[in-house]
Every structure is written in structure tokens, then in C-alpha cells.
């Protein structure tokens, strides 16, 4: 491979890296916000009366299984 080809490839790769550098932080921020929103919604569902009673019933039946 010639030196000119290596130089062009390296320049192209560096250009790609530099273009993505600013997006990483914003992508993490959006991901964290989405994860927190999902966790909050899941917490609300799991702590509601009906779901809590169902989960408690499942655990009780699992603990009372006789072999």
C-alpha cells in the first residue's frame, strides 16, 4: 500500500472520529433520561395496589409449594 493511500485513509478515519466526538455526551444524556423515565414508570406500576397484590400472591404460592 502506498504512502499516499495510507495518508488518505488515516485522514478519513480521523475525520470520522472528530465528527462523532460531540455527539457522545448528548447520546448518553438522552439514554440516561430515557432509563430514568422507564424506571419511574416501572416503579409506579409495581407499587400500585393491584400489581403489588398479584406479586405477593405469586411469592406466597412459590414459597408454599410442596414436593
Backbone bond lengths (Angstrom), bond angles and torsions (degrees), N, CA, C in turn:
res aa  C-N    CA-C-N  psi(-1)  N-CA   C-N-CA  omega(-1)  CA-C   N-CA-C  phi
1 X - - - 1.445 - - 1.530 106.92 -
2 X 1.322 115.88 134.27 1.452 120.37 -177.63 1.514 112.10 -76.04
3 X 1.313 114.46 160.63 1.455 120.33 -179.29 1.526 111.14 -63.50
4 X 1.307 117.46 -38.46 1.469 120.97 -179.31 1.529 110.96 -62.80
5 X 1.323 116.85 -39.58 1.473 121.07 179.40 1.521 110.05 -65.78
6 X 1.317 116.78 -43.64 1.468 120.66 179.07 1.520 110.57 -62.19
7 X 1.326 117.12 -41.01 1.468 120.98 -179.59 1.527 109.93 -64.23
8 X 1.354 117.49 -43.42 1.470 120.24 179.51 1.524 111.55 -65.95
9 X 1.334 117.04 -39.97 1.465 120.29 178.57 1.521 110.64 -63.79
10 X 1.321 115.57 -44.02 1.468 119.94 -179.84 1.521 110.65 -63.44
11 X 1.335 117.01 -42.88 1.463 120.86 179.08 1.526 110.60 -62.95
12 X 1.333 116.53 -39.95 1.460 120.05 178.44 1.515 112.30 -64.67
13 X 1.321 116.60 -42.44 1.468 120.08 179.07 1.515 111.63 -66.54
14 X 1.321 116.86 -41.26 1.465 119.72 178.06 1.523 110.78 -63.84
15 X 1.328 116.83 -36.63 1.460 120.24 177.02 1.514 111.79 -63.42
16 X 1.314 117.29 -40.03 1.465 120.83 177.29 1.516 111.40 -64.41
17 X 1.304 116.69 -43.36 1.463 120.86 -179.35 1.519 110.19 -64.24
18 X 1.295 116.69 -42.89 1.463 120.04 -178.77 1.521 111.93 -66.94
19 X 1.323 119.05 -34.31 1.468 121.34 179.56 1.521 111.44 -67.56
20 X 1.315 118.68 -34.28 1.458 121.97 -177.75 1.522 113.35 -84.03
21 X 1.302 118.77 -14.25 1.461 121.48 -171.98 1.519 112.70 -57.34
22 X 1.323 119.77 -38.47 1.456 121.58 -177.16 1.511 113.98 -80.06
23 X 1.313 118.05 -16.32 1.453 120.48 -175.51 1.519 113.06 -85.76
24 X 1.290 118.05 -18.79 1.463 120.15 -173.31 1.523 111.19 -62.92
25 X 1.306 118.18 -47.26 1.464 121.50 -177.81 1.520 110.84 -62.91
26 X 1.314 117.85 -43.59 1.463 119.80 -179.06 1.528 110.84 -67.20
27 X 1.312 117.38 -35.53 1.461 119.35 177.87 1.521 111.06 -65.90
28 X 1.318 117.25 -41.43 1.462 119.88 176.57 1.517 110.64 -62.99
29 X 1.324 117.41 -41.44 1.466 121.00 -179.50 1.523 110.86 -61.82
30 X 1.316 117.40 -45.52 1.465 120.68 179.53 1.523 110.08 -65.16
31 X 1.319 117.37 -40.23 1.463 120.75 178.18 1.516 112.36 -63.10
32 X 1.320 116.67 -41.91 1.472 120.66 179.46 1.525 110.55 -66.51
33 X 1.330 116.86 -42.24 1.466 120.20 179.24 1.524 110.31 -62.75
34 X 1.325 116.86 -42.43 1.465 120.13 178.85 1.532 110.90 -64.68
35 X 1.330 117.09 -41.08 1.467 120.52 179.62 1.522 111.38 -64.93
36 X 1.313 117.34 -40.59 1.472 121.00 179.17 1.528 110.24 -66.85
37 X 1.325 117.02 -41.72 1.470 120.06 178.35 1.526 110.73 -63.44
38 X 1.335 117.09 -41.72 1.467 120.33 178.15 1.527 110.53 -64.79
39 X 1.328 117.15 -41.77 1.464 120.67 179.31 1.530 111.02 -63.37
40 X 1.325 116.92 -40.18 1.469 120.48 179.26 1.526 110.42 -65.07
41 X 1.326 117.06 -43.50 1.460 119.96 179.09 1.529 111.07 -65.15
42 X 1.321 116.47 -41.97 1.461 120.42 177.97 1.526 111.40 -63.41
43 X 1.321 117.15 -40.56 1.465 121.42 177.80 1.527 110.72 -61.54
44 X 1.328 116.59 -43.57 1.470 120.24 179.72 1.531 110.69 -62.15
45 X 1.339 116.57 -42.19 1.463 120.18 -179.20 1.523 110.56 -66.97
46 X 1.333 116.31 -45.81 1.470 119.38 -175.90 1.518 113.21 -71.21
47 X 1.321 118.11 -24.11 1.463 119.78 179.34 1.523 112.49 -95.39
48 X 1.327 118.03 1.74 1.461 119.65 176.11 1.529 108.75 -69.62
49 X 1.299 116.73 156.48 1.459 121.79 -174.58 1.511 114.41 -59.45
50 X 1.307 117.44 -48.32 1.457 121.20 -175.63 1.526 111.65 -66.79
51 X 1.311 117.53 -45.62 1.467 120.47 -179.75 1.525 110.11 -66.79
52 X 1.307 117.30 -40.37 1.461 121.01 179.30 1.531 110.69 -61.51
53 X 1.323 116.55 -42.07 1.468 120.14 179.01 1.532 110.90 -65.41
54 X 1.320 116.91 -41.54 1.471 120.41 178.24 1.529 111.31 -62.91
55 X 1.335 116.65 -44.89 1.465 119.96 179.00 1.521 111.22 -62.97
56 X 1.313 116.63 -40.04 1.461 120.39 178.78 1.534 109.93 -64.71
57 X 1.310 117.59 -39.70 1.460 121.10 177.88 1.524 111.63 -64.11
58 X 1.330 116.81 -40.58 1.471 120.57 178.47 1.520 110.84 -62.94
59 X 1.323 116.02 -43.68 1.478 120.03 -179.91 1.520 110.30 -65.48
60 X 1.308 117.58 -42.70 1.469 120.52 -179.81 1.530 110.97 -63.15
61 X 1.350 116.91 -43.22 1.458 119.34 178.71 1.528 111.25 -64.95
62 X 1.327 117.38 -36.67 1.463 120.70 178.89 1.516 111.23 -66.86
63 X 1.316 117.06 -37.56 1.464 120.45 -179.52 1.526 112.29 -74.78
64 X 1.320 117.36 -23.81 1.459 121.06 -177.46 1.522 112.99 -96.96
65 X 1.312 118.55 10.22 1.455 121.36 179.07 1.529 108.70 -69.28
66 X 1.349 115.36 130.87 1.461 118.99 179.34 1.519 108.89 -113.28
67 X 1.308 115.01 133.44 1.466 119.58 -178.64 1.495 110.31 -102.50
